[in-house]
Amino acid sequence: MPKESDPKAIQISYSDAFPDVLAAVEAVGRSGDFVADGVEETPMPTIRVGDGEVLSFPVPAAQSKTVIKSAGEKAPYGRGDQTLVDESVRRVWQVSPATIAISGKGWESTFKKILGQLESGLGREKDSIKAVVSSPRTATRRKQKACSAP
């Protein structure tokens, strides 16, 4: 097999059709992985759903039923370009992230530490990763805006 410095080496460029992508990749200042992992011992957070009580861990069946009655909604699924709710296909409940509050001693500092480890592992700049909890509805709106942007 010829070496790269060998004039007989075959050079194939796959980037001719994607100059903007190539420029963006070449502008990356440092390497990073596509996946970040690790183990972090964290204090147990306090989790509330809606105006309800603090969740127990593991969540008992009776408390799950209370959460579903007070804040649950039937979870949709996707089929092609449609979003459907059909319990004969998927019998699952979901709770909107807007109704969930996570707090507790050390939770915020631990979460920031985890985000920092993600930034480092993914090769991102400090404070460049933001965690956003969104519902399927707001995620769909973001996708629609991204697709319709000039």
Residue frames as a rotation matrix with the C-alpha (Angstrom) as fourth column:
MET 1
0.583 0.812 0.000 0.00
0.812 -0.583 0.000 0.00
0.000 0.000 -1.000 0.00
PRO 2
-0.155 -0.688 0.709 1.54
0.594 -0.638 -0.489 3.38
0.789 0.345 0.508 -0.94
LYS 3
-0.385 -0.062 -0.921 2.28
0.857 -0.394 -0.332 5.92
-0.342 -0.917 0.205 1.79
GLU 4
0.653 0.708 -0.267 0.56
0.591 -0.698 -0.404 9.35
-0.473 0.106 -0.875 1.80
SER 5
0.285 -0.625 -0.727 3.81
-0.340 -0.775 0.533 11.06
-0.896 0.095 -0.433 0.89
ASP 6
-0.528 -0.432 0.731 4.23
0.444 0.593 0.671 8.73
-0.724 0.679 -0.121 -2.08
PRO 7
-0.638 0.279 -0.717 3.35
-0.607 -0.756 0.245 10.58
-0.474 0.592 0.652 -5.32
LYS 8
-0.808 0.345 -0.478 1.64
-0.187 0.619 0.763 7.40
0.559 0.706 -0.436 -6.55
ALA 9
-0.827 0.532 -0.183 -0.77
0.393 0.313 -0.864 7.44
-0.402 -0.787 -0.468 -3.58
ILE 10
-0.427 0.781 0.456 -4.37
0.589 -0.143 0.796 7.78
0.687 0.608 -0.398 -4.63
GLN 11
-0.959 0.168 -0.229 -6.05
0.063 -0.659 -0.749 10.81
-0.277 -0.733 0.621 -3.11
ILE 12
-0.382 0.907 0.178 -9.82
0.677 0.143 0.722 10.70
0.630 0.396 -0.668 -2.91
SER 13
-0.991 0.105 0.084 -11.69
-0.135 -0.790 -0.597 13.73
0.004 -0.603 0.797 -1.66
TYR 14
-0.422 0.898 -0.124 -15.18
0.870 0.439 0.225 13.18
0.256 -0.013 -0.967 -0.31
SER 15
-0.194 0.304 -0.933 -15.52
0.682 -0.641 -0.351 16.79
-0.705 -0.705 -0.083 0.76
ASP 16
-0.930 -0.230 0.285 -15.86
0.366 -0.577 0.730 18.49
-0.004 0.784 0.621 -2.63
ALA 17
-0.296 0.909 0.292 -19.64
0.430 -0.146 0.891 18.68
0.853 0.390 -0.348 -2.36
PHE 18
0.671 0.559 -0.487 -19.62
0.644 -0.113 0.757 19.85
0.368 -0.821 -0.436 1.29
PRO 19
-0.210 -0.865 0.455 -17.27
0.411 -0.501 -0.761 22.84
0.887 0.027 0.461 1.62
ASP 20
0.161 0.325 0.932 -19.23
-0.639 -0.686 0.349 24.36
0.753 -0.651 0.097 4.56
VAL 21
0.982 0.185 -0.024 -19.09
-0.114 0.697 0.708 21.09
0.148 -0.693 0.705 6.50
LEU 22
0.397 -0.910 -0.116 -15.38
0.769 0.399 -0.499 20.68
0.501 0.108 0.859 5.76
ALA 23
-0.217 -0.460 0.861 -14.68
-0.039 -0.877 -0.479 24.26
0.975 -0.137 0.172 6.91
ALA 24
0.547 0.499 0.672 -16.61
-0.687 -0.190 0.701 23.66
0.478 -0.845 0.239 10.15
VAL 25
0.947 -0.230 -0.225 -14.74
0.300 0.884 0.359 20.42
0.116 -0.407 0.906 10.86
GLU 26
0.107 -0.974 0.197 -11.36
0.708 -0.064 -0.703 22.03
0.698 0.215 0.683 10.11
ALA 27
-0.020 -0.053 0.998 -12.22
-0.340 -0.939 -0.057 24.89
0.940 -0.340 0.001 12.51
VAL 28
0.906 0.337 -0.257 -12.56
0.089 0.441 0.893 22.51
0.414 -0.832 0.369 15.48
GLY 29
0.425 -0.760 0.491 -9.88
-0.777 -0.585 -0.233 23.55
0.464 -0.283 -0.840 17.95
ARG 30
-0.573 -0.622 0.533 -9.44
-0.805 0.548 -0.226 20.25
-0.152 -0.559 -0.815 19.73
SER 31
-0.611 0.318 -0.725 -10.46
-0.187 0.832 0.522 16.67
0.769 0.455 -0.449 19.53
GLY 32
-0.418 0.544 0.727 -13.29
-0.854 0.038 -0.520 15.12
-0.310 -0.838 0.449 21.46
ASP 33
-0.949 0.158 0.272 -15.31
0.195 0.974 0.116 11.96
-0.246 0.163 -0.955 21.54
PHE 34
-0.556 0.831 0.010 -18.85
-0.275 -0.196 0.941 11.40
0.784 0.521 0.338 20.28
VAL 35
0.539 0.679 -0.499 -19.75
0.240 0.444 0.863 9.84
0.808 -0.585 0.076 23.61
ALA 36
-0.443 -0.625 0.642 -18.92
-0.577 -0.350 -0.738 10.79
0.686 -0.698 -0.205 27.17
ASP 37
0.523 0.600 -0.605 -19.36
0.130 0.646 0.752 8.51
0.842 -0.473 0.260 30.12
GLY 38
-0.623 -0.724 0.296 -18.41
-0.260 -0.166 -0.951 8.28
0.738 -0.669 -0.085 33.73
VAL 39
0.117 0.594 -0.796 -19.57
0.753 0.469 0.462 7.56
0.648 -0.653 -0.392 37.21
GLU 40
-0.601 -0.214 0.770 -20.47
-0.238 -0.872 -0.428 10.28
0.763 -0.441 0.473 39.67
GLU 41
-0.466 0.454 -0.759 -21.66
0.853 0.460 -0.248 9.61
0.237 -0.763 -0.602 43.17
THR 42
-0.593 0.346 0.727 -24.46
-0.090 -0.926 0.367 12.07
0.800 0.152 0.580 43.75
PRO 43
-0.898 0.414 0.150 -26.65
-0.173 -0.017 -0.985 13.00
-0.405 -0.910 0.087 46.66
MET 44
-0.510 0.793 0.334 -30.21
0.851 0.523 0.059 11.81
-0.127 0.314 -0.941 46.30
PRO 45
-0.924 0.200 0.326 -32.24
-0.078 -0.933 0.352 14.59
0.374 0.300 0.877 44.67
THR 46
-0.513 0.854 -0.085 -35.66
0.168 0.003 -0.986 15.67
-0.842 -0.520 -0.145 45.82
ILE 47
-0.972 0.219 0.083 -38.17
0.068 -0.074 0.995 15.19
0.224 0.973 0.057 43.00
ARG 48
-0.410 0.900 -0.147 -41.69
0.046 -0.141 -0.989 16.58
-0.911 -0.413 0.016 42.97
VAL 49
-0.826 0.284 0.487 -44.27
0.531 0.100 0.842 16.21
0.190 0.954 -0.233 40.23
GLY 50
0.022 0.840 0.543 -46.80
0.349 -0.515 0.783 19.03
0.937 0.172 -0.304 40.05
ASP 51
0.028 0.077 0.997 -48.00
-0.774 -0.630 0.070 20.09
0.633 -0.773 0.042 43.47
GLY 52
0.737 0.346 -0.581 -47.61
-0.065 0.891 0.449 16.52
0.673 -0.293 0.679 44.71
GLU 53
0.877 -0.398 0.267 -45.52
-0.248 0.102 0.964 15.06
-0.411 -0.912 -0.010 47.42
VAL 54
-0.044 -0.970 -0.240 -41.83
-0.969 -0.018 0.248 14.20
-0.245 0.243 -0.939 47.17
LEU 55
0.596 0.232 -0.769 -41.31
-0.558 0.809 -0.188 10.98
0.578 0.541 0.611 45.22
SER 56
0.542 -0.412 0.733 -40.02
-0.493 0.550 0.674 7.93
-0.680 -0.727 0.095 47.07
PHE 57
0.170 -0.521 -0.837 -37.30
-0.892 0.280 -0.355 5.75
0.419 0.807 -0.417 45.56
PRO 58
-0.940 0.179 0.290 -38.05
0.318 0.156 0.935 3.27
0.122 0.971 -0.203 44.24
VAL 59
-0.658 0.749 0.082 -41.43
-0.746 -0.663 0.069 4.82
0.106 -0.016 0.994 43.42
PRO 60
-0.744 0.443 0.499 -44.20
0.076 0.799 -0.597 2.63
-0.663 -0.406 -0.628 44.87
ALA 61
-0.722 0.511 0.466 -47.08
0.655 0.288 0.699 1.61
0.223 0.810 -0.543 42.59
ALA 62
0.256 0.874 -0.414 -49.61
0.944 -0.318 -0.089 3.65
-0.209 -0.368 -0.906 44.61
GLN 63
0.025 -0.322 -0.946 -47.51
0.154 -0.934 0.322 6.81
-0.988 -0.153 0.026 44.21
SER 64
-0.924 -0.335 0.185 -47.09
0.198 -0.006 0.980 6.14
-0.327 0.942 0.072 40.46
LYS 65
-0.292 0.903 0.314 -50.87
0.931 0.193 0.311 5.98
0.220 0.383 -0.897 40.11
THR 66
0.403 0.404 -0.821 -51.24
0.659 -0.751 -0.045 9.27
-0.635 -0.523 -0.569 41.99
VAL 67
-0.464 -0.660 -0.591 -48.69
-0.020 -0.659 0.752 10.96
-0.886 0.360 0.292 39.71
ILE 68
-0.879 0.165 0.447 -50.43
0.476 0.263 0.839 9.62
0.021 0.951 -0.310 36.59
LYS 69
0.095 0.993 -0.068 -53.84
0.995 -0.094 0.025 10.85
0.019 -0.070 -0.997 37.82
SER 70
0.496 0.128 -0.859 -52.54
0.451 -0.883 0.129 14.32
-0.742 -0.451 -0.496 38.71
ALA 71
0.184 -0.541 -0.821 -49.98
-0.537 -0.755 0.377 15.03
-0.823 0.371 -0.429 35.98
GLY 72
-0.564 -0.484 0.669 -49.90
0.178 0.720 0.671 12.15
-0.807 0.497 -0.320 33.52
GLU 73
0.283 0.618 -0.734 -50.95
-0.791 -0.282 -0.543 12.11
-0.542 0.734 0.409 29.90
LYS 74
0.757 0.025 0.653 -51.07
0.239 0.920 -0.312 9.28
-0.608 0.392 0.691 27.39
ALA 75
-0.154 -0.931 -0.332 -47.75
-0.235 -0.292 0.927 9.04
-0.960 0.221 -0.174 25.60
PRO 76
0.777 0.422 -0.467 -47.86
-0.517 0.006 -0.856 9.32
-0.359 0.907 0.223 21.82
TYR 77
-0.015 -0.791 0.612 -45.71
0.326 0.575 0.751 7.41
-0.945 0.211 0.250 19.36
GLY 78
-0.122 -0.116 -0.986 -44.56
-0.740 -0.651 0.168 8.17
-0.661 0.750 -0.006 15.85
ARG 79
0.097 0.134 0.986 -45.63
0.567 0.807 -0.165 6.44
-0.818 0.576 0.002 12.66
GLY 80
0.039 -0.179 0.983 -44.07
0.950 -0.298 -0.092 8.05
0.310 0.938 0.158 9.61
ASP 81
-0.742 -0.291 0.604 -44.79
0.208 -0.956 -0.206 11.76
0.637 -0.027 0.770 9.83
GLN 82
0.270 0.930 0.251 -47.71
-0.173 -0.209 0.962 11.25
0.947 -0.304 0.105 12.25
THR 83
-0.898 -0.359 0.255 -47.80
-0.309 0.099 -0.946 11.42
0.314 -0.928 -0.200 16.05
LEU 84
-0.030 0.928 -0.370 -50.49
-0.286 0.347 0.893 9.10
0.958 0.133 0.255 17.37
VAL 85
-0.628 -0.009 0.778 -51.99
-0.761 0.215 -0.612 7.94
-0.161 -0.977 -0.142 20.65
ASP 86
0.296 0.671 -0.680 -53.29
-0.677 0.649 0.346 4.37
0.674 0.359 0.646 20.43
GLU 87
0.087 -0.243 0.966 -53.30
-0.950 0.273 0.154 2.22
-0.301 -0.931 -0.207 23.56
SER 88
0.925 0.217 0.311 -53.55
-0.129 0.951 -0.281 -0.95
-0.357 0.220 0.908 21.46
VAL 89
0.643 -0.765 0.042 -50.06
0.206 0.120 -0.971 -0.09
0.738 0.633 0.235 20.15
ARG 90
-0.544 -0.839 0.026 -48.50
0.300 -0.223 -0.927 1.71
0.784 -0.497 0.373 23.10
ARG 91
0.642 0.754 -0.143 -50.01
0.358 -0.130 0.924 1.77
0.678 -0.644 -0.353 26.57
VAL 92
-0.310 -0.843 -0.440 -47.66
0.920 -0.150 -0.361 4.23
0.239 -0.517 0.822 28.26
TRP 93
0.844 0.518 -0.140 -48.08
0.535 -0.794 0.289 7.40
0.038 -0.318 -0.947 30.28
GLN 94
-0.259 -0.924 0.281 -45.78
0.781 -0.371 -0.502 10.40
0.568 0.090 0.818 30.34
VAL 95
0.525 0.305 -0.794 -45.36
0.739 -0.626 0.249 13.40
-0.421 -0.718 -0.554 32.59
SER 96
0.757 -0.206 0.620 -44.51
0.311 -0.721 -0.620 16.81
0.575 0.662 -0.482 31.12
PRO 97
-0.209 -0.929 -0.306 -41.06
0.851 -0.019 -0.525 18.05
0.482 -0.370 0.794 32.18
ALA 98
-0.394 0.117 0.912 -42.72
-0.154 -0.986 0.060 21.38
0.906 -0.116 0.406 33.05
THR 99
0.643 0.725 0.246 -44.42
-0.403 0.048 0.914 19.66
0.651 -0.687 0.323 36.01
ILE 100
0.636 -0.483 -0.602 -41.20
0.670 0.732 0.120 18.17
0.383 -0.480 0.789 37.44
ALA 101
0.678 -0.483 0.554 -39.02
-0.588 -0.808 0.016 19.98
0.440 -0.337 -0.832 39.99
ILE 102
0.537 -0.618 -0.575 -35.63
0.643 0.741 -0.196 18.54
0.547 -0.264 0.795 40.93
SER 103
0.454 -0.410 0.791 -33.81
-0.584 -0.808 -0.083 20.02
0.673 -0.424 -0.606 43.91
GLY 104
0.933 -0.101 -0.345 -31.97
0.316 0.686 0.655 18.99
0.171 -0.720 0.672 47.01
LYS 105
0.680 -0.729 -0.086 -28.72
-0.356 -0.430 0.830 19.53
-0.641 -0.533 -0.552 48.84
GLY 106
-0.282 -0.949 0.140 -25.84
-0.221 0.206 0.953 19.46
-0.934 0.238 -0.268 46.39
TRP 107
0.353 0.473 0.807 -28.01
0.601 0.546 -0.584 18.74
-0.717 0.691 -0.092 43.34
GLU 108
0.986 0.073 -0.152 -27.19
-0.055 -0.711 -0.701 21.91
-0.160 0.700 -0.696 41.39
SER 109
0.273 -0.957 -0.098 -23.42
-0.868 -0.289 0.404 21.73
-0.415 -0.025 -0.909 42.03
THR 110
-0.241 -0.312 0.919 -23.36
0.002 0.947 0.322 18.01
-0.970 0.080 -0.228 41.15
PHE 111
0.643 0.553 0.530 -25.30
0.541 0.162 -0.825 18.65
-0.542 0.817 -0.195 37.94
LYS 112
0.857 -0.394 -0.333 -22.88
-0.500 -0.791 -0.353 21.43
-0.124 0.468 -0.875 36.95
LYS 113
-0.091 -0.924 0.372 -19.96
-0.673 0.333 0.661 19.09
-0.734 -0.190 -0.652 37.63
ILE 114
0.035 0.198 0.980 -21.51
0.443 0.876 -0.193 16.44
-0.896 0.440 -0.057 35.37
LEU 115
0.944 0.318 0.086 -22.02
0.229 -0.444 -0.866 19.02
-0.238 0.837 -0.492 32.60
GLY 116
0.493 -0.842 -0.218 -18.35
-0.804 -0.537 0.256 20.05
-0.332 0.049 -0.942 32.97
GLN 117
-0.284 -0.574 0.768 -17.25
-0.219 0.819 0.531 16.42
-0.933 -0.018 -0.358 32.58
LEU 118
0.477 0.530 0.701 -19.42
0.602 0.384 -0.701 16.14
-0.640 0.756 -0.136 29.46
GLU 119
0.933 -0.157 -0.324 -17.85
-0.308 -0.813 -0.494 19.28
-0.186 0.560 -0.807 27.98
SER 120
0.043 -0.994 0.098 -14.37
-0.821 0.021 0.570 17.94
-0.569 -0.105 -0.816 28.58
GLY 121
-0.251 -0.112 0.961 -15.16
0.105 0.984 0.142 14.46
-0.962 0.136 -0.236 27.25
LEU 122
0.565 0.568 0.599 -16.87
0.669 0.110 -0.735 15.81
-0.483 0.816 -0.318 24.13
GLY 123
-0.430 -0.842 0.326 -14.12
0.892 -0.341 0.295 18.35
-0.137 0.418 0.898 23.45
ARG 124
0.411 0.671 0.617 -16.39
0.682 -0.676 0.281 21.35
0.606 0.305 -0.735 24.01
GLU 125
-0.504 -0.535 0.678 -15.54
0.024 -0.794 -0.608 24.76
0.863 -0.290 0.413 25.47
LYS 126
-0.859 0.164 -0.485 -16.35
0.501 0.075 -0.862 25.53
-0.105 -0.984 -0.146 29.11
ASP 127
-0.438 0.802 -0.405 -20.02
-0.006 -0.453 -0.891 26.45
-0.899 -0.388 0.204 29.61
SER 128
-0.755 0.145 -0.640 -20.92
-0.655 -0.229 0.720 25.45
-0.042 0.962 0.268 26.04
ILE 129
-0.709 0.549 -0.443 -23.27
0.321 0.810 0.490 22.62
0.628 0.205 -0.750 26.96
LYS 130
-0.638 0.624 0.450 -26.69
-0.770 -0.531 -0.354 23.58
0.018 -0.573 0.820 28.23
ALA 131
-0.908 0.419 0.002 -29.14
0.417 0.902 -0.112 21.02
-0.049 -0.101 -0.994 29.53
VAL 132
-0.641 0.764 -0.079 -32.65
-0.766 -0.628 0.135 21.72
0.053 0.147 0.988 28.33
VAL 133
-0.780 0.522 0.345 -35.58
0.355 0.823 -0.443 19.63
-0.515 -0.223 -0.827 29.44
SER 134
-0.670 0.563 -0.483 -38.33
-0.729 -0.622 0.286 19.87
-0.139 0.544 0.828 26.89
SER 135
0.049 0.781 0.622 -41.60
-0.227 0.615 -0.755 18.22
-0.973 -0.104 0.208 26.09
PRO 136
-0.366 -0.136 0.920 -42.16
0.754 0.537 0.379 16.47
-0.545 0.833 -0.094 22.75
ARG 137
0.672 0.700 0.243 -44.30
0.719 -0.538 -0.439 19.47
-0.177 0.470 -0.865 21.73
THR 138
0.761 -0.432 -0.484 -41.50
-0.330 -0.900 0.283 22.04
-0.558 -0.055 -0.828 22.29
ALA 139
-0.282 -0.875 0.395 -38.93
0.010 0.409 0.913 19.71
-0.959 0.261 -0.106 20.72
THR 140
0.021 0.380 0.925 -41.14
0.935 0.320 -0.153 19.45
-0.354 0.868 -0.349 17.62
ARG 141
0.937 0.323 -0.136 -41.44
0.272 -0.915 -0.296 23.26
-0.221 0.241 -0.945 17.47
ARG 142
0.285 -0.913 -0.293 -37.63
-0.390 -0.390 0.834 23.59
-0.875 -0.123 -0.467 17.68
LYS 143
-0.409 -0.418 0.811 -37.22
0.484 0.654 0.581 21.09
-0.773 0.631 -0.066 14.82
GLN 144
0.442 0.666 0.600 -39.80
0.879 -0.189 -0.438 22.95
-0.178 0.721 -0.670 12.72
LYS 145
0.881 -0.173 -0.440 -38.04
-0.138 -0.984 0.109 26.28
-0.452 -0.035 -0.891 13.32
ALA 146
-0.091 -0.991 0.101 -34.66
-0.215 0.118 0.969 24.75
-0.972 0.066 -0.224 12.45
CYS 147
-0.301 0.031 0.953 -36.06
0.767 0.601 0.223 23.29
-0.566 0.798 -0.205 9.22
SER 148
0.610 0.642 0.464 -37.73
0.792 -0.497 -0.354 26.54
0.003 0.584 -0.812 8.17
ALA 149
0.457 -0.514 -0.726 -34.78
0.106 -0.779 0.618 28.79
-0.883 -0.360 -0.301 9.02
PRO 150
0.941 -0.082 -0.329 -33.15
-0.338 -0.299 -0.892 30.43
-0.026 0.951 -0.309 5.98
